[in-house]
Amino acid sequence: MRAIVHRQYGSPDLLALKQVDRPVPDADGVLVRVHAASANIGDHHVVTGKPYLIRLSPYGGLPRPKNPILGATMSGRVEAVGANVTTFRPGDEVFGQAKSGAFADYLVMPANMLALKPTNLSFEEAAAAPWATTALQAFRAGGLKAGQTVLINGASGGVGTWAVQIAKALGARVTAVCSTRNVEMVRALGADEVLDYSTQDFVAGGARFDMMLDLVGNRSLSDCRRVIVRGGTFVPCSGGGGDWVGPMIRILAGLASFPFTSRKFKMFVNTPNRDDLLILKELIEAGKAKPVIDRRYLLSQVPEALTHVGEGHQRGQTIIRIAE
């Protein structure tokens, strides 16, 4: 089968399309014929090995990448199932998020990391969907409730476009921050107010939000605290911090400083699971959320796709077409 192979850290240009052996599912695994995958900033971090801390994570490896085939979020059709799998059968159309391996013709995943794909989405659209669970888990960590106000900084990116829609589905009033070219797109997703960061400073309005979801990390923690009401919550889900430890410095600073304020600091780690995929599937099939696709690339064009993602101006998701 074809696969994008990752043998050393560096530029996406080092990635290569190779022929490799097709994986075989174990007793609890599902072999999926991948139709489409999504390229995101997490994939770019794994390719470059920056921040360097990622090399110590399950997604990295020392001194070279542990997982030679890249790719996480995907959709496709079940080809075969292990002896213990009863939830899926060959021919089922599924979507999910793997640790790695989605930039290939076939992928083996644990059955509990997959769900039947939303019936109203194509394979390409469904491949963009699993990252929405990041927004869902962020709002769960922050305790967002109906009727509350939430500020989403970075509302036009791969997670941000989902965050706007999920917050609205949860009954919140949404203020979204994005660039000029994305204002109308984000407003169309349901944001109650959209701030163009090139002309409007979201800090200037003072404390007015019950929760802030930060997907960018471009403002100081003190600025972020200023927009949150007493008893409100700040949830970081952002980059920044340089090439060594990335956002970890910002997270540690938040954990150290917020306890001395009247605001809460809630961090979380995105944990892919079927239950959240099923919640997302229900929202999508009810018309309460939909994917935003920026660009589409072929499997052989993954290096170009990840270069685009790494430039930081992605609108929604970047899709990799795999099945021919």
SEFIFI-132359 format. One record per residue (C-alpha): residue number from 1; residue in three letters; x, y, z. Coordinates in nm, 3 decimals, always signed. Example, Ala and Ser with C-alpha at 12.3 -4.5 7.8 and 13.67 -1.06 7.14 Angstrom:
<midrens>
1_ala_+1.230_-0.450_+0.780
2_ser_+1.367_-0.106_+0.714
</midrens>
This chain:
<midrens>
1_met_+0.000_+0.000_+0.000
2_arg_+0.101_+0.366_-0.035
3_ala_+0.197_+0.570_+0.270
4_ile_+0.366_+0.897_+0.357
5_val_+0.678_+0.794_+0.547
6_his_+0.852_+1.003_+0.813
7_arg_+1.208_+0.891_+0.893
8_gln_+1.368_+1.208_+1.035
9_tyr_+1.266_+1.543_+1.182
10_gly_+1.282_+1.852_+0.964
11_ser_+1.099_+2.022_+0.679
12_pro_+0.786_+1.858_+0.531
13_asp_+0.993_+1.826_+0.211
14_leu_+1.170_+1.531_+0.377
15_leu_+0.851_+1.326_+0.371
16_ala_+0.830_+1.057_+0.104
17_leu_+0.554_+0.854_-0.059
18_lys_+0.652_+0.487_-0.026
19_gln_+0.514_+0.138_-0.075
20_val_+0.484_-0.039_+0.262
21_asp_+0.317_-0.353_+0.393
22_arg_-0.053_-0.336_+0.465
23_pro_-0.120_-0.355_+0.841
24_val_-0.308_-0.649_+0.991
25_pro_-0.566_-0.592_+1.269
26_asp_-0.519_-0.763_+1.603
27_ala_-0.813_-0.908_+1.797
28_asp_-0.938_-0.564_+1.906
29_gly_-0.844_-0.374_+1.590
30_val_-1.024_-0.254_+1.280
31_leu_-0.861_-0.235_+0.937
32_val_-0.988_+0.074_+0.757
33_arg_-0.947_+0.159_+0.389
34_val_-0.874_+0.529_+0.429
35_his_-1.067_+0.754_+0.192
36_ala_-0.955_+1.090_+0.332
37_ala_-0.749_+1.236_+0.614
38_ser_-0.698_+1.583_+0.761
39_ala_-0.363_+1.762_+0.786
40_asn_-0.336_+1.989_+1.089
41_ile_-0.084_+2.182_+1.296
42_gly_-0.027_+1.880_+1.521
43_asp_+0.101_+1.685_+1.219
44_his_+0.333_+1.975_+1.135
45_his_+0.475_+1.970_+1.489
46_val_+0.544_+1.597_+1.461
47_val_+0.716_+1.638_+1.123
48_thr_+0.943_+1.919_+1.237
49_gly_+0.993_+1.783_+1.588
50_lys_+0.922_+2.131_+1.724
51_pro_+0.863_+2.221_+1.994
52_tyr_+1.135_+1.972_+2.091
53_leu_+0.924_+1.855_+2.385
54_ile_+0.701_+1.670_+2.138
55_arg_+0.988_+1.427_+2.075
56_leu_+0.938_+1.295_+2.428
57_ser_+0.565_+1.239_+2.373
58_pro_+0.391_+0.928_+2.234
59_tyr_+0.364_+1.118_+1.903
60_gly_+0.739_+1.177_+1.869
61_gly_+1.041_+0.965_+1.952
62_leu_+1.417_+0.989_+2.013
63_pro_+1.644_+1.021_+1.825
64_arg_+1.410_+0.980_+1.529
65_pro_+1.031_+0.953_+1.485
66_lys_+0.878_+0.650_+1.656
67_asn_+0.582_+0.631_+1.418
68_pro_+0.701_+0.634_+1.054
69_ile_+0.356_+0.695_+0.903
70_leu_+0.192_+1.028_+0.977
71_gly_-0.170_+1.135_+1.002
72_ala_-0.435_+1.133_+1.273
73_thr_-0.791_+1.228_+1.179
74_met_-0.945_+1.024_+0.902
75_ser_-1.252_+0.866_+0.746
76_gly_-1.293_+0.553_+0.541
77_arg_-1.457_+0.216_+0.502
78_val_-1.402_-0.089_+0.724
79_glu_-1.208_-0.358_+0.539
80_ala_-1.175_-0.619_+0.816
81_val_-1.220_-0.653_+1.192
82_gly_-1.042_-0.844_+1.468
83_ala_-1.192_-1.146_+1.642
84_asn_-1.311_-0.945_+1.944
85_val_-1.474_-0.660_+1.748
86_thr_-1.853_-0.666_+1.742
87_thr_-1.933_-0.296_+1.687
88_phe_-1.825_-0.281_+1.321
89_arg_-1.833_-0.501_+1.015
90_pro_-1.672_-0.480_+0.669
91_gly_-1.830_-0.210_+0.458
92_asp_-1.915_+0.026_+0.746
93_glu_-1.828_+0.391_+0.681
94_val_-1.637_+0.527_+0.980
95_phe_-1.440_+0.826_+1.108
96_gly_-1.200_+0.876_+1.396
97_gln_-0.866_+0.999_+1.525
98_ala_-0.559_+0.777_+1.541
99_lys_-0.224_+0.833_+1.711
100_ser_-0.061_+0.803_+1.366
101_gly_-0.088_+0.620_+1.035
102_ala_-0.376_+0.797_+0.856
103_phe_-0.169_+0.923_+0.559
104_ala_-0.185_+0.580_+0.397
105_asp_-0.420_+0.358_+0.197
106_tyr_-0.496_+0.142_+0.501
107_leu_-0.487_+0.197_+0.876
108_val_-0.550_-0.026_+1.178
109_met_-0.727_+0.145_+1.469
110_pro_-0.872_+0.026_+1.800
111_ala_-1.247_-0.019_+1.764
112_asn_-1.312_+0.218_+2.055
113_met_-1.151_+0.505_+1.864
114_leu_-1.395_+0.487_+1.574
115_ala_-1.760_+0.571_+1.509
116_leu_-1.993_+0.541_+1.213
117_lys_-1.944_+0.856_+1.009
118_pro_-2.223_+1.117_+0.995
119_thr_-2.466_+1.020_+0.721
120_asn_-2.484_+1.375_+0.582
121_leu_-2.107_+1.412_+0.530
122_ser_-1.882_+1.294_+0.248
123_phe_-1.564_+1.107_+0.338
124_glu_-1.362_+1.425_+0.288
125_glu_-1.592_+1.624_+0.515
126_ala_-1.594_+1.347_+0.776
127_ala_-1.212_+1.343_+0.784
128_ala_-1.226_+1.705_+0.905
129_ala_-1.466_+1.626_+1.188
130_pro_-1.272_+1.442_+1.463
131_trp_-1.076_+1.756_+1.560
132_ala_-1.408_+1.901_+1.675
133_thr_-1.375_+1.680_+1.983
134_thr_-1.093_+1.912_+2.094
135_ala_-1.341_+2.200_+2.116
136_leu_-1.600_+1.977_+2.283
137_gln_-1.351_+1.866_+2.549
138_ala_-1.228_+2.224_+2.601
139_phe_-1.579_+2.345_+2.677
140_arg_-1.635_+2.047_+2.905
141_ala_-1.315_+2.130_+3.094
142_gly_-1.427_+2.492_+3.126
143_gly_-1.777_+2.397_+3.238
144_leu_-1.948_+2.604_+2.967
145_lys_-2.325_+2.625_+3.021
146_ala_-2.622_+2.752_+2.823
147_gly_-2.667_+3.125_+2.858
148_gln_-2.301_+3.195_+2.933
149_thr_-2.071_+3.414_+2.723
150_val_-1.755_+3.275_+2.564
151_leu_-1.467_+3.441_+2.380
152_ile_-1.293_+3.225_+2.118
153_asn_-0.953_+3.360_+2.020
154_gly_-0.855_+3.201_+1.689
155_ala_-1.204_+3.123_+1.562
156_ser_-1.120_+3.060_+1.197
157_gly_-0.875_+2.769_+1.233
158_gly_-0.913_+2.394_+1.235
159_val_-1.046_+2.380_+1.591
160_gly_-1.185_+2.734_+1.605
161_thr_-1.445_+2.685_+1.333
162_trp_-1.580_+2.386_+1.525
163_ala_-1.559_+2.571_+1.857
164_val_-1.789_+2.848_+1.736
165_gln_-2.055_+2.600_+1.629
166_ile_-2.030_+2.373_+1.932
167_ala_-2.050_+2.667_+2.173
168_lys_-2.366_+2.783_+1.998
169_ala_-2.508_+2.430_+2.011
170_leu_-2.442_+2.432_+2.387
171_gly_-2.649_+2.751_+2.416
172_ala_-2.368_+3.000_+2.476
173_arg_-2.333_+3.353_+2.339
174_val_-2.019_+3.355_+2.124
175_thr_-1.771_+3.634_+2.054
176_ala_-1.513_+3.523_+1.798
177_val_-1.173_+3.675_+1.716
178_cys_-1.022_+3.628_+1.369
179_ser_-0.855_+3.811_+1.079
180_thr_-1.030_+4.046_+0.835
181_arg_-1.062_+3.789_+0.556
182_asn_-1.239_+3.543_+0.786
183_val_-1.494_+3.771_+0.953
184_glu_-1.787_+3.684_+0.727
185_met_-1.707_+3.313_+0.730
186_val_-1.698_+3.302_+1.111
187_arg_-2.017_+3.507_+1.136
188_ala_-2.188_+3.258_+0.902
189_leu_-2.094_+2.978_+1.144
190_gly_-2.316_+3.142_+1.406
191_ala_-2.094_+3.373_+1.610
192_asp_-2.298_+3.646_+1.780
193_glu_-2.012_+3.895_+1.754
194_val_-1.697_+3.879_+1.542
195_leu_-1.391_+4.091_+1.623
196_asp_-1.132_+4.163_+1.353
197_tyr_-0.805_+4.156_+1.547
198_ser_-0.638_+4.395_+1.300
199_thr_-0.876_+4.674_+1.397
200_gln_-1.037_+4.566_+1.727
201_asp_-0.867_+4.477_+2.056
202_phe_-1.078_+4.224_+2.245
203_val_-0.918_+4.331_+2.574
204_ala_-1.049_+4.686_+2.539
205_gly_-1.405_+4.594_+2.639
206_gly_-1.302_+4.478_+2.986
207_ala_-1.432_+4.181_+3.183
208_arg_-1.742_+4.046_+3.010
209_phe_-1.694_+3.674_+2.935
210_asp_-1.770_+3.370_+3.149
211_met_-1.508_+3.173_+2.958
212_met_-1.222_+3.234_+2.717
213_leu_-1.098_+2.958_+2.487
214_asp_-0.753_+3.056_+2.362
215_leu_-0.650_+2.880_+2.040
216_val_-0.367_+3.119_+1.954
217_gly_-0.165_+3.210_+2.264
218_asn_-0.074_+3.553_+2.126
219_arg_-0.182_+3.763_+2.425
220_ser_-0.042_+3.777_+2.776
221_leu_-0.219_+3.589_+3.053
222_ser_-0.291_+3.920_+3.226
223_asp_-0.468_+4.045_+2.911
224_cys_-0.673_+3.725_+2.902
225_arg_-0.770_+3.757_+3.268
226_arg_-0.893_+4.111_+3.206
227_val_-1.172_+3.995_+2.974
228_ile_-1.303_+3.722_+3.209
229_val_-1.560_+3.799_+3.476
230_arg_-1.498_+3.707_+3.841
231_gly_-1.546_+3.332_+3.876
232_gly_-1.496_+3.286_+3.502
233_thr_-1.264_+3.039_+3.333
234_phe_-0.965_+3.053_+3.098
235_val_-0.898_+2.742_+2.887
236_pro_-0.569_+2.734_+2.691
237_cys_-0.545_+2.530_+2.373
238_ser_-0.270_+2.715_+2.195
239_gly_+0.081_+2.729_+2.057
240_gly_+0.352_+2.980_+2.128
241_gly_+0.638_+2.944_+2.372
242_gly_+0.920_+2.883_+2.126
243_asp_+1.095_+2.578_+1.984
244_trp_+1.187_+2.405_+2.310
245_val_+0.881_+2.349_+2.529
246_gly_+0.613_+2.527_+2.327
247_pro_+0.299_+2.617_+2.524
248_met_+0.420_+2.441_+2.841
249_ile_+0.572_+2.762_+2.983
250_arg_+0.242_+2.942_+2.933
251_ile_+0.051_+2.655_+3.095
252_leu_+0.282_+2.646_+3.396
253_ala_+0.254_+3.024_+3.433
254_gly_-0.124_+2.997_+3.427
255_leu_-0.133_+2.720_+3.684
256_ala_+0.094_+2.927_+3.909
257_ser_-0.082_+3.265_+3.873
258_phe_-0.455_+3.201_+3.837
259_pro_-0.505_+3.058_+4.190
260_phe_-0.425_+3.406_+4.321
261_thr_-0.703_+3.565_+4.114
262_ser_-1.079_+3.527_+4.109
263_arg_-1.059_+3.349_+3.772
264_lys_-1.007_+2.978_+3.702
265_phe_-0.744_+2.819_+3.480
266_lys_-0.851_+2.485_+3.329
267_met_-0.616_+2.284_+3.113
268_phe_-0.700_+1.961_+2.934
269_val_-0.542_+1.707_+2.701
270_asn_-0.739_+1.609_+2.393
271_thr_-0.835_+1.243_+2.441
272_pro_-0.991_+1.084_+2.132
273_asn_-1.276_+0.847_+2.215
274_arg_-1.591_+0.704_+2.059
275_asp_-1.834_+0.869_+2.303
276_asp_-1.730_+1.217_+2.191
277_leu_-1.735_+1.112_+1.826
278_leu_-2.096_+1.001_+1.877
279_ile_-2.187_+1.336_+2.036
280_leu_-2.028_+1.511_+1.740
281_lys_-2.206_+1.282_+1.492
282_glu_-2.539_+1.372_+1.652
283_leu_-2.467_+1.746_+1.629
284_ile_-2.365_+1.718_+1.264
285_glu_-2.663_+1.507_+1.161
286_ala_-2.893_+1.755_+1.339
287_gly_-2.746_+2.038_+1.130
288_lys_-2.590_+2.213_+1.432
289_ala_-2.230_+2.184_+1.312
290_lys_-2.050_+2.133_+0.982
291_pro_-1.689_+2.116_+0.864
292_val_-1.510_+2.406_+0.700
293_ile_-1.259_+2.287_+0.439
294_asp_-0.978_+2.516_+0.336
295_arg_-0.785_+2.318_+0.074
296_arg_-0.766_+1.967_-0.067
297_tyr_-0.449_+1.778_-0.160
298_leu_-0.363_+1.433_-0.294
299_leu_-0.171_+1.183_-0.080
300_ser_+0.144_+1.257_-0.282
301_gln_+0.104_+1.626_-0.193
302_val_+0.116_+1.587_+0.187
303_pro_+0.447_+1.783_+0.204
304_glu_+0.279_+2.080_+0.034
305_ala_-0.028_+2.044_+0.259
306_leu_+0.180_+2.048_+0.578
307_thr_+0.382_+2.344_+0.454
308_his_+0.054_+2.532_+0.409
309_val_-0.068_+2.431_+0.753
310_gly_+0.260_+2.535_+0.911
311_glu_+0.225_+2.887_+0.773
312_gly_-0.055_+2.940_+1.026
313_his_-0.325_+3.083_+0.803
314_gln_-0.545_+2.776_+0.761
315_arg_-0.921_+2.838_+0.739
316_gly_-1.089_+2.534_+0.884
317_gln_-0.934_+2.203_+0.780
318_thr_-0.690_+2.092_+0.511
319_ile_-0.796_+1.762_+0.355
320_ile_-0.586_+1.482_+0.205
321_arg_-0.763_+1.277_-0.062
322_ile_-0.646_+0.918_-0.044
323_ala_-0.890_+0.669_-0.199
324_glu_-0.885_+0.669_-0.578
</midrens>
